[in-house]
Amino acid sequence: MHKSDISGSTFDDVNMSGSVIGNVNLSGCSFKKVNLSGVAVEDANMSGWKVCDANLSGLRISQANLQGASIKDSRMTA
């Protein structure tokens, strides 16, 4: 995904493993029971990002705005 505005979207029980996300507006997005393992996020607005019960193993985030983001009950191993 590149140069997209998906702000305010809800992702529930989605497998996004191995995805590359760049220059994207993810502000206010909600991720529940989502597999984000091995995902690379670069140059993204993730303010207000809400993540719950997700697999974040190997998630890489660089140059992102995470102001007000929250992560609960999620796996975050390397």
PAGUSE-650883 format. One record per residue: residue number from 0; residue in one letter; x, y, z of N, C-alpha, C, O, CB in turn. Coordinates in steps of 0.001 Angstrom, whole numbers. Glycine has a CB too. Example, Ala and Ser with C-alpha at 12.3 -4.5 7.8 and 13.67 -1.06 7.14 Angstrom:
BEGIN
<num:0 | residuo:a | nxx:13190 | nyy:-5690 | nzz:7800 | caxx:12300 | cayy:-4500 | cazz:7800 | cxx:13200 | cyy:-3300 | czz:7800 | oxx:14236 | oyy:-3319 | ozz:8465 | cbxx:11308 | cbyy:-4473 | cbzz:9046>
<num:1 | residuo:s | nxx:12850 | nyy:-2250 | nzz:7080 | caxx:13670 | cayy:-1060 | cazz:7140 | cxx:12900 | cyy:30 | czz:7870 | oxx:13409 | oyy:1138 | ozz:8039 | cbxx:14084 | cbyy:-598 | cbzz:5725>
% end
This chain:
BEGIN
<num:0 | residuo:m | nxx:857 | nyy:-1149 | nzz:0 | caxx:0 | cayy:0 | cazz:0 | cxx:911 | cyy:1221 | czz:0 | oxx:1851 | oyy:1287 | ozz:792 | cbxx:-980 | cbyy:-8 | cbzz:1220>
<num:1 | residuo:h | nxx:653 | nyy:2165 | nzz:-856 | caxx:1511 | cayy:3335 | cazz:-975 | cxx:664 | cyy:4547 | czz:-1328 | oxx:-218 | oyy:4465 | ozz:-2183 | cbxx:2614 | cbyy:3109 | cbzz:-2035>
<num:2 | residuo:k | nxx:930 | nyy:5673 | nzz:-670 | caxx:226 | cayy:6937 | cazz:-911 | cxx:-1286 | cyy:6780 | czz:-846 | oxx:-1996 | oyy:7164 | ozz:-1776 | cbxx:617 | cbyy:7501 | cbzz:-2260>
<num:3 | residuo:s | nxx:-1775 | nyy:6219 | nzz:246 | caxx:-3210 | cayy:6001 | cazz:421 | cxx:-3709 | cyy:6722 | czz:1660 | oxx:-2950 | oyy:6971 | ozz:2596 | cbxx:-3524 | cbyy:4503 | cbzz:517>
<num:4 | residuo:d | nxx:-4981 | nyy:7050 | nzz:1656 | caxx:-5624 | cayy:7618 | cazz:2839 | cxx:-6728 | cyy:6661 | czz:3259 | oxx:-7803 | oyy:6632 | ozz:2660 | cbxx:-6191 | cbyy:9062 | cbzz:2559>
<num:5 | residuo:i | nxx:-6451 | nyy:5881 | nzz:4293 | caxx:-7449 | cayy:4938 | cazz:4800 | cxx:-7786 | cyy:5287 | czz:6247 | oxx:-8169 | oyy:4426 | ozz:7039 | cbxx:-6936 | cbyy:3474 | cbzz:4694>
<num:6 | residuo:s | nxx:-7634 | nyy:6568 | nzz:6570 | caxx:-7891 | cayy:7031 | cazz:7935 | cxx:-9293 | cyy:6642 | czz:8390 | oxx:-10249 | oyy:6664 | ozz:7616 | cbxx:-7711 | cbyy:8552 | cbzz:8026>
<num:7 | residuo:g | nxx:-9384 | nyy:6286 | nzz:9670 | caxx:-10662 | cayy:5934 | cazz:10259 | cxx:-11183 | cyy:4549 | czz:9912 | oxx:-12282 | oyy:4187 | ozz:10334 | cbxx:-11652 | cbyy:6920 | cbzz:9859>
<num:8 | residuo:s | nxx:-10425 | nyy:3768 | nzz:9154 | caxx:-10856 | cayy:2419 | cazz:8762 | cxx:-10760 | cyy:1446 | czz:9936 | oxx:-9976 | oyy:1649 | ozz:10864 | cbxx:-10009 | cbyy:1905 | cbzz:7584>
<num:9 | residuo:t | nxx:-11568 | nyy:389 | nzz:9881 | caxx:-11533 | cayy:-671 | cazz:10884 | cxx:-11126 | cyy:-1971 | czz:10214 | oxx:-11710 | oyy:-2373 | ozz:9208 | cbxx:-12908 | cbyy:-822 | cbzz:11590>
<num:10 | residuo:f | nxx:-10118 | nyy:-2625 | nzz:10781 | caxx:-9651 | cayy:-3910 | cazz:10286 | cxx:-9898 | cyy:-4930 | czz:11392 | oxx:-9361 | oyy:-4787 | ozz:12490 | cbxx:-8130 | cbyy:-3858 | cbzz:9870>
<num:11 | residuo:d | nxx:-10693 | nyy:-5947 | nzz:11123 | caxx:-11048 | cayy:-6937 | cazz:12130 | cxx:-10786 | cyy:-8332 | czz:11571 | oxx:-11346 | oyy:-8717 | ozz:10544 | cbxx:-12532 | cbyy:-6783 | cbzz:12565>
<num:12 | residuo:d | nxx:-9917 | nyy:-9093 | nzz:12268 | caxx:-9578 | cayy:-10462 | cazz:11873 | cxx:-9017 | cyy:-10528 | czz:10441 | oxx:-9495 | oyy:-11291 | ozz:9602 | cbxx:-10816 | cbyy:-11358 | cbzz:11987>
<num:13 | residuo:v | nxx:-7981 | nyy:-9699 | nzz:10191 | caxx:-7365 | cayy:-9597 | cazz:8864 | cxx:-5914 | cyy:-10066 | czz:8944 | oxx:-5228 | oyy:-9779 | ozz:9925 | cbxx:-7442 | cbyy:-8134 | cbzz:8322>
<num:14 | residuo:n | nxx:-5436 | nyy:-10785 | nzz:7924 | caxx:-4034 | cayy:-11198 | cazz:7837 | cxx:-3313 | cyy:-10249 | czz:6884 | oxx:-3519 | oyy:-10296 | ozz:5671 | cbxx:-3904 | cbyy:-12688 | cbzz:7353>
<num:15 | residuo:m | nxx:-2460 | nyy:-9379 | nzz:7452 | caxx:-1689 | cayy:-8428 | cazz:6646 | cxx:-197 | cyy:-8755 | czz:6712 | oxx:631 | oyy:-7922 | ozz:6344 | cbxx:-1942 | cbyy:-6982 | cbzz:7127>
<num:16 | residuo:s | nxx:153 | nyy:-9949 | nzz:7173 | caxx:1554 | cayy:-10307 | cazz:7395 | cxx:2401 | cyy:-10084 | czz:6148 | oxx:1989 | oyy:-10393 | ozz:5030 | cbxx:1661 | cbyy:-11758 | cbzz:7837>
<num:17 | residuo:g | nxx:3601 | nyy:-9537 | nzz:6370 | caxx:4554 | cayy:-9321 | cazz:5294 | cxx:4257 | cyy:-8128 | czz:4407 | oxx:4978 | oyy:-7898 | ozz:3436 | cbxx:4619 | cbyy:-10523 | cbzz:4462>
<num:18 | residuo:s | nxx:3224 | nyy:-7362 | nzz:4708 | caxx:2873 | cayy:-6206 | cazz:3878 | cxx:3890 | cyy:-5084 | czz:4036 | oxx:4581 | oyy:-4995 | ozz:5052 | cbxx:1475 | cbyy:-5697 | cbzz:4235>
<num:19 | residuo:v | nxx:3975 | nyy:-4226 | nzz:3018 | caxx:4787 | cayy:-3021 | cazz:3064 | cxx:3831 | cyy:-1845 | czz:2920 | oxx:3099 | oyy:-1739 | ozz:1936 | cbxx:5899 | cbyy:-3015 | cbzz:1940>
<num:20 | residuo:i | nxx:3850 | nyy:-960 | nzz:3922 | caxx:2936 | cayy:171 | cazz:3949 | cxx:3774 | cyy:1437 | czz:4002 | oxx:4531 | oyy:1634 | ozz:4953 | cbxx:1949 | cbyy:87 | cbzz:5162>
<num:21 | residuo:g | nxx:3655 | nyy:2299 | nzz:2998 | caxx:4463 | cayy:3503 | cazz:2941 | cxx:3677 | cyy:4729 | czz:2526 | oxx:2809 | oyy:4666 | ozz:1655 | cbxx:5598 | cbyy:3302 | cbzz:2005>
<num:22 | residuo:n | nxx:3997 | nyy:5857 | nzz:3168 | caxx:3381 | cayy:7146 | cazz:2870 | cxx:1857 | cyy:7044 | czz:2909 | oxx:1173 | oyy:7405 | ozz:1951 | cbxx:3842 | cbyy:7654 | cbzz:1500>
<num:23 | residuo:v | nxx:1337 | nyy:6545 | nzz:4041 | caxx:-87 | cayy:6259 | cazz:4181 | cxx:-666 | cyy:6984 | czz:5396 | oxx:-2 | oyy:7110 | ozz:6425 | cbxx:-320 | cbyy:4744 | cbzz:4301>
<num:24 | residuo:n | nxx:-1896 | nyy:7454 | nzz:5275 | caxx:-2601 | cayy:8045 | cazz:6402 | cxx:-3427 | cyy:6954 | czz:7073 | oxx:-4463 | oyy:6535 | ozz:6555 | cbxx:-3503 | cbyy:9239 | cbzz:5947>
<num:25 | residuo:l | nxx:-2955 | nyy:6501 | nzz:8232 | caxx:-3641 | cayy:5468 | cazz:9013 | cxx:-4252 | cyy:6067 | czz:10279 | oxx:-4606 | oyy:5331 | ozz:11200 | cbxx:-2667 | cbyy:4329 | cbzz:9378>
<num:26 | residuo:s | nxx:-4376 | nyy:7386 | nzz:10333 | caxx:-4860 | cayy:8025 | cazz:11554 | cxx:-6259 | cyy:7540 | czz:11914 | oxx:-7137 | oyy:7418 | ozz:11060 | cbxx:-4857 | cbyy:9545 | cbzz:11395>
<num:27 | residuo:g | nxx:-6438 | nyy:7267 | nzz:13201 | caxx:-7732 | cayy:6833 | cazz:13697 | cxx:-8152 | cyy:5436 | czz:13288 | oxx:-9297 | oyy:5054 | ozz:13526 | cbxx:-8747 | cbyy:7771 | cbzz:13254>
<num:28 | residuo:c | nxx:-7267 | nyy:4661 | nzz:12681 | caxx:-7599 | cayy:3288 | cazz:12281 | cxx:-7659 | cyy:2375 | czz:13501 | oxx:-6974 | oyy:2599 | ozz:14499 | cbxx:-6564 | cbyy:2752 | cbzz:11266>
<num:29 | residuo:s | nxx:-8482 | nyy:1357 | nzz:13402 | caxx:-8643 | cayy:370 | cazz:14461 | cxx:-8294 | cyy:-1009 | czz:13915 | oxx:-8806 | oyy:-1426 | ozz:12876 | cbxx:-10088 | cbyy:392 | cbzz:15028>
<num:30 | residuo:f | nxx:-7408 | nyy:-1715 | nzz:14635 | caxx:-6977 | cayy:-3051 | cazz:14239 | cxx:-7305 | cyy:-4019 | czz:15369 | oxx:-6739 | oyy:-3909 | ozz:16457 | cbxx:-5451 | cbyy:-3078 | cbzz:13902>
<num:31 | residuo:k | nxx:-8211 | nyy:-4964 | nzz:15131 | caxx:-8590 | cayy:-5953 | cazz:16141 | cxx:-8358 | cyy:-7353 | czz:15592 | oxx:-8799 | oyy:-7678 | ozz:14490 | cbxx:-10071 | cbyy:-5773 | cbzz:16569>
<num:32 | residuo:k | nxx:-7655 | nyy:-8186 | nzz:16375 | caxx:-7363 | cayy:-9565 | cazz:15971 | cxx:-6725 | cyy:-9615 | czz:14583 | oxx:-7109 | oyy:-10428 | ozz:13742 | cbxx:-8646 | cbyy:-10408 | cbzz:15987>
<num:33 | residuo:v | nxx:-5758 | nyy:-8746 | nzz:14356 | caxx:-5100 | cayy:-8623 | cazz:13052 | cxx:-3687 | cyy:-9184 | czz:13134 | oxx:-3007 | oyy:-9028 | ozz:14149 | cbxx:-5070 | cbyy:-7144 | cbzz:12583>
<num:34 | residuo:n | nxx:-3248 | nyy:-9838 | nzz:12061 | caxx:-1881 | cayy:-10341 | cazz:11966 | cxx:-1056 | cyy:-9309 | czz:11203 | oxx:-1177 | oyy:-9177 | ozz:9985 | cbxx:-1831 | cbyy:-11747 | cbzz:11259>
<num:35 | residuo:l | nxx:-206 | nyy:-8571 | nzz:11945 | caxx:686 | cayy:-7579 | cazz:11343 | cxx:2142 | cyy:-8035 | czz:11437 | oxx:3053 | oyy:-7209 | ozz:11400 | cbxx:511 | cbyy:-6210 | cbzz:12028>
<num:36 | residuo:s | nxx:2362 | nyy:-9343 | nzz:11558 | caxx:3723 | cayy:-9856 | cazz:11696 | cxx:4537 | cyy:-9591 | czz:10432 | oxx:4075 | oyy:-9821 | ozz:9315 | cbxx:3700 | cbyy:-11358 | cbzz:12004>
<num:37 | residuo:g | nxx:5756 | nyy:-9101 | nzz:10638 | caxx:6653 | cayy:-8842 | cazz:9525 | cxx:6257 | cyy:-7664 | czz:8659 | oxx:6816 | oyy:-7490 | ozz:7576 | cbxx:6744 | cbyy:-10041 | cbzz:8685>
<num:38 | residuo:v | nxx:5316 | nyy:-6855 | nzz:9098 | caxx:4880 | cayy:-5694 | cazz:8318 | cxx:5893 | cyy:-4561 | czz:8471 | oxx:6433 | oyy:-4352 | ozz:9557 | cbxx:3468 | cbyy:-5227 | cbzz:8765>
<num:39 | residuo:a | nxx:6149 | nyy:-3833 | nzz:7390 | caxx:7018 | cayy:-2662 | cazz:7404 | cxx:6164 | cyy:-1430 | czz:7131 | oxx:5505 | oyy:-1334 | ozz:6096 | cbxx:8170 | cbyy:-2795 | cbzz:6353>
<num:40 | residuo:v | nxx:6184 | nyy:-484 | nzz:8078 | caxx:5442 | cayy:766 | cazz:7929 | cxx:6452 | cyy:1903 | czz:7899 | oxx:7256 | oyy:2042 | ozz:8821 | cbxx:4396 | cbyy:963 | cbzz:9087>
<num:41 | residuo:e | nxx:6416 | nyy:2719 | nzz:6844 | caxx:7353 | cayy:3826 | cazz:6690 | cxx:6602 | cyy:5089 | czz:6301 | oxx:5680 | oyy:5056 | ozz:5485 | cbxx:8428 | cbyy:3493 | cbzz:5639>
<num:42 | residuo:d | nxx:7015 | nyy:6213 | nzz:6903 | caxx:6454 | cayy:7515 | cazz:6558 | cxx:4929 | cyy:7496 | czz:6605 | oxx:4265 | oyy:7739 | ozz:5597 | cbxx:6929 | cbyy:7944 | cbzz:5172>
<num:43 | residuo:a | nxx:4380 | nyy:7204 | nzz:7790 | caxx:2927 | cayy:7070 | cazz:7922 | cxx:2397 | cyy:7901 | czz:9077 | oxx:3084 | oyy:8105 | ozz:10078 | cbxx:2544 | cbyy:5608 | cbzz:8118>
<num:44 | residuo:n | nxx:1177 | nyy:8375 | nzz:8930 | caxx:476 | cayy:9044 | cazz:10022 | cxx:-343 | cyy:7985 | czz:10733 | oxx:-1354 | oyy:7520 | ozz:10208 | cbxx:-430 | cbyy:10227 | cbzz:9505>
<num:45 | residuo:m | nxx:85 | nyy:7604 | nzz:11918 | caxx:-582 | cayy:6562 | cazz:12697 | cxx:-1161 | cyy:7152 | czz:13980 | oxx:-1384 | oyy:6426 | ozz:14949 | cbxx:398 | cbyy:5416 | cbzz:13025>
<num:46 | residuo:s | nxx:-1402 | nyy:8451 | nzz:13993 | caxx:-1952 | cayy:9098 | cazz:15191 | cxx:-3337 | cyy:8534 | czz:15496 | oxx:-4160 | oyy:8331 | ozz:14604 | cbxx:-2024 | cbyy:10639 | cbzz:15003>
<num:47 | residuo:g | nxx:-3565 | nyy:8289 | nzz:16777 | caxx:-4846 | cayy:7734 | cazz:17187 | cxx:-5066 | cyy:6293 | czz:16778 | oxx:-6191 | oyy:5798 | ozz:16847 | cbxx:-5932 | cbyy:8555 | cbzz:16637>
<num:48 | residuo:w | nxx:-4020 | nyy:5615 | nzz:16357 | caxx:-4037 | cayy:4215 | cazz:15926 | cxx:-4416 | cyy:3355 | czz:17112 | oxx:-3822 | oyy:3504 | ozz:18180 | cbxx:-2658 | cbyy:3778 | cbzz:15341>
<num:49 | residuo:k | nxx:-5377 | nyy:2464 | nzz:16969 | caxx:-5794 | cayy:1579 | cazz:18055 | cxx:-5608 | cyy:125 | czz:17629 | oxx:-6150 | oyy:-312 | ozz:16614 | cbxx:-7271 | cbyy:1848 | cbzz:18452>
<num:50 | residuo:v | nxx:-4831 | nyy:-618 | nzz:18424 | caxx:-4543 | cayy:-2015 | cazz:18121 | cxx:-4904 | cyy:-2848 | czz:19339 | oxx:-4520 | oyy:-2510 | ozz:20459 | cbxx:-3045 | cbyy:-2217 | cbzz:17724>
<num:51 | residuo:c | nxx:-5643 | nyy:-3942 | nzz:19129 | caxx:-6046 | cayy:-4806 | cazz:20228 | cxx:-5991 | cyy:-6267 | czz:19780 | oxx:-6490 | oyy:-6622 | ozz:18712 | cbxx:-7466 | cbyy:-4438 | cbzz:20723>
<num:52 | residuo:d | nxx:-5375 | nyy:-7106 | nzz:20618 | caxx:-5307 | cayy:-8548 | cazz:20363 | cxx:-4726 | cyy:-8863 | czz:18986 | oxx:-5309 | oyy:-9623 | ozz:18213 | cbxx:-6693 | cbyy:-9165 | cbzz:20488>
<num:53 | residuo:a | nxx:-3572 | nyy:-8267 | nzz:18694 | caxx:-2943 | cayy:-8426 | cazz:17375 | cxx:-1586 | cyy:-9107 | czz:17486 | oxx:-967 | oyy:-9111 | ozz:18550 | cbxx:-2785 | cbyy:-7065 | cbzz:16690>
<num:54 | residuo:n | nxx:-1128 | nyy:-9685 | nzz:16374 | caxx:214 | cayy:-10241 | cazz:16283 | cxx:1100 | cyy:-9183 | czz:15643 | oxx:978 | oyy:-8903 | ozz:14450 | cbxx:234 | cbyy:-11583 | cbzz:15463>
<num:55 | residuo:l | nxx:1995 | nyy:-8593 | nzz:16436 | caxx:2893 | cayy:-7544 | cazz:15954 | cxx:4339 | cyy:-8031 | czz:15876 | oxx:5260 | oyy:-7215 | ozz:15831 | cbxx:2805 | cbyy:-6318 | cbzz:16862>
<num:56 | residuo:s | nxx:4550 | nyy:-9329 | nzz:15861 | caxx:5893 | cayy:-9911 | cazz:15811 | cxx:6633 | cyy:-9425 | czz:14571 | oxx:6167 | oyy:-9616 | ozz:13448 | cbxx:5820 | cbyy:-11453 | cbzz:15821>
<num:57 | residuo:g | nxx:7778 | nyy:-8801 | nzz:14775 | caxx:8595 | cayy:-8348 | cazz:13657 | cxx:8061 | cyy:-7109 | czz:12966 | oxx:8571 | oyy:-6746 | ozz:11906 | cbxx:8722 | cbyy:-9438 | cbzz:12665>
<num:58 | residuo:l | nxx:7061 | nyy:-6447 | nzz:13518 | caxx:6549 | cayy:-5198 | cazz:12944 | cxx:7646 | cyy:-4141 | czz:12989 | oxx:8270 | oyy:-3934 | ozz:14029 | cbxx:5279 | cbyy:-4706 | cbzz:13709>
<num:59 | residuo:r | nxx:7881 | nyy:-3476 | nzz:11865 | caxx:8902 | cayy:-2425 | cazz:11787 | cxx:8212 | cyy:-1112 | czz:11420 | oxx:7503 | oyy:-1035 | ozz:10417 | cbxx:10019 | cbyy:-2788 | cbzz:10739>
<num:60 | residuo:i | nxx:8425 | nyy:-85 | nzz:12236 | caxx:7826 | cayy:1225 | cazz:12003 | cxx:8943 | cyy:2253 | czz:11967 | oxx:9770 | oyy:2302 | ozz:12877 | cbxx:6770 | cbyy:1577 | cbzz:13103>
<num:61 | residuo:s | nxx:8976 | nyy:3083 | nzz:10914 | caxx:9970 | cayy:4153 | cazz:10834 | cxx:9316 | cyy:5409 | czz:10263 | oxx:8431 | oyy:5345 | ozz:9410 | cbxx:11187 | cbyy:3720 | cbzz:9962>
<num:62 | residuo:q | nxx:9774 | nyy:6533 | nzz:10755 | caxx:9282 | cayy:7841 | cazz:10328 | cxx:7761 | cyy:7913 | czz:10362 | oxx:7117 | oyy:8200 | ozz:9353 | cbxx:9781 | cbyy:8157 | cbzz:8928>
<num:63 | residuo:a | nxx:7195 | nyy:7646 | nzz:11542 | caxx:5742 | cayy:7637 | cazz:11684 | cxx:5308 | cyy:8505 | czz:12860 | oxx:6024 | oyy:8632 | ozz:13853 | cbxx:5229 | cbyy:6204 | cbzz:11865>
<num:64 | residuo:n | nxx:4138 | nyy:9092 | nzz:12733 | caxx:3511 | cayy:9853 | cazz:13810 | cxx:2628 | cyy:8882 | czz:14585 | oxx:1632 | oyy:8389 | ozz:14055 | cbxx:2679 | cbyy:11081 | cbzz:13257>
<num:65 | residuo:l | nxx:2987 | nyy:8605 | nzz:15833 | caxx:2245 | cayy:7669 | cazz:16681 | cxx:1544 | cyy:8384 | czz:17840 | oxx:1170 | oyy:7743 | ozz:18823 | cbxx:3187 | cbyy:6595 | cbzz:17226>
<num:66 | residuo:q | nxx:1366 | nyy:9688 | nzz:17737 | caxx:733 | cayy:10457 | cazz:18808 | cxx:-664 | cyy:9916 | czz:19110 | oxx:-1498 | oyy:9803 | ozz:18211 | cbxx:656 | cbyy:11947 | cbzz:18427>
<num:67 | residuo:g | nxx:-914 | nyy:9586 | nzz:20367 | caxx:-2219 | cayy:9094 | cazz:20789 | cxx:-2516 | cyy:7657 | czz:20400 | oxx:-3649 | oyy:7202 | ozz:20557 | cbxx:-3266 | cbyy:9960 | cbzz:20232>
<num:68 | residuo:a | nxx:-1518 | nyy:6925 | nzz:19892 | caxx:-1716 | cayy:5517 | cazz:19504 | cxx:-1793 | cyy:4643 | czz:20750 | oxx:-1177 | oyy:4949 | ozz:21771 | cbxx:-568 | cbyy:5029 | cbzz:18572>
<num:69 | residuo:s | nxx:-2557 | nyy:3546 | nzz:20661 | caxx:-2632 | cayy:2607 | cazz:21785 | cxx:-2577 | cyy:1173 | czz:21275 | oxx:-3167 | oyy:821 | ozz:20253 | cbxx:-3923 | cbyy:2834 | cbzz:22607>
<num:70 | residuo:i | nxx:-1838 | nyy:357 | nzz:22037 | caxx:-1701 | cayy:-1063 | cazz:21706 | cxx:-2009 | cyy:-1842 | czz:22974 | oxx:-1387 | oyy:-1625 | ozz:24014 | cbxx:-257 | cbyy:-1406 | cbzz:21151>
<num:71 | residuo:k | nxx:-2988 | nyy:-2766 | nzz:22879 | caxx:-3390 | cayy:-3558 | cazz:24040 | cxx:-3423 | cyy:-5038 | czz:23692 | oxx:-3762 | oyy:-5409 | ozz:22568 | cbxx:-4762 | cbyy:-3103 | cbzz:24557>
<num:72 | residuo:d | nxx:-3071 | nyy:-5886 | nzz:24658 | caxx:-3199 | cayy:-7338 | cazz:24542 | cxx:-2671 | cyy:-7883 | czz:23214 | oxx:-3340 | oyy:-8685 | ozz:22562 | cbxx:-4644 | cbyy:-7734 | cbzz:24707>
<num:73 | residuo:s | nxx:-1479 | nyy:-7451 | nzz:22814 | caxx:-901 | cayy:-7861 | cazz:21537 | cxx:466 | cyy:-8490 | czz:21732 | oxx:1169 | oyy:-8160 | ozz:22688 | cbxx:-799 | cbyy:-6671 | cbzz:20592>
<num:74 | residuo:r | nxx:853 | nyy:-9389 | nzz:20839 | caxx:2153 | cayy:-10043 | cazz:20873 | cxx:3157 | cyy:-9182 | czz:20114 | oxx:2911 | oyy:-8763 | ozz:18982 | cbxx:2076 | cbyy:-11475 | cbzz:20267>
<num:75 | residuo:m | nxx:4301 | nyy:-8924 | nzz:20766 | caxx:5305 | cayy:-8028 | cazz:20172 | cxx:6703 | cyy:-8627 | czz:20236 | oxx:7629 | oyy:-7945 | ozz:20677 | cbxx:5293 | cbyy:-6673 | cbzz:20881>
<num:76 | residuo:t | nxx:6891 | nyy:-9857 | nzz:19818 | caxx:8218 | cayy:-10470 | cazz:19848 | cxx:8989 | cyy:-10117 | czz:18584 | oxx:8414 | oyy:-9735 | ozz:17565 | cbxx:8111 | cbyy:-11999 | cbzz:19999>
<num:77 | residuo:a | nxx:10301 | nyy:-10255 | nzz:18680 | caxx:11160 | cayy:-9918 | cazz:17542 | cxx:11099 | cyy:-10961 | czz:16460 | oxx:11765 | oyy:-10826 | ozz:15433 | cbxx:12586 | cbyy:-9745 | cbzz:17991>
% end
